[in-house]
């Protein structure tokens, strides 16, 4: 991840973007835990709402892979089906962990 380019594109200093990405990682990790529980409970409304939130925040950081996967989960939940959402959740978690490592290596 090119943090300097992202910071420039968004209009922030490198340190500011790192701090915000760390907050993104922390918040999204907590949201993923909530999402996992909602999927287990087959709580379609919560799954849809949490996925929508993850989709929006990831779009702000140009994390299109997370955004696209969250969109898929949101659509599935809206249609009251959860097939494949555990795999989708796993992919998002892996990507968030990659982002966390990338930020850690930048500091």
Secondary structure by P-SEA (a helix, b strand, c coil): ccaaaaaaaacccaaaaaaaaaaaaaaaaaaaaaaaaaaaacaaaaaaaaaaaaaaaaaaacaaaaaaaaaaaaaaaaaccccaaaaaaaaaaaaaaaaaaaaaaac
